[in-house]
Amino acid sequence: MALLLTVDTPYGDATYWKAFVAGIDTQNDVASIAMHGYASATAKDAGKSPLASRIYHLTAAEITFTAHNITLANVYTYLKTLPKWEGAESDV
């Protein structure tokens, strides 16, 4: 599971975005999501390095998932509501 969105980077277009960290700090009511962008799913599967990374730090008011229901599907659904992810498609 990943998000498909073409983003121009200094190293070429990143089109395949995979969450590599998603977690919730329940004591401080914050969440972090870290995404790696690859040239393609094939590049990721071949062990190529990501072309870009995006890291988000969110407050409890911003997130739509909890420590009890944090799944990749919920993380990707949330990211698609952000302006930077407008037009992203899910790769299931």
Number of C-alpha atoms within 10 A of each C-alpha: 13 20 23 21 19 19 18 12 13 8 10 13 17 22 19 28 31 22 19 11 12 17 16 21 13 11 6 9 14 17 20 15 18 16 20 20 27 26 22 18 17 11 13 17 9 9 8 13 12 19 20 19 16 11 13 12 14 14 14 15 8 11 18 12 16 17 12 7 11 14 14 16 14 14 18 21 17 15 18 16 12 11 8 11 17 11 14 21 15 16 12 7
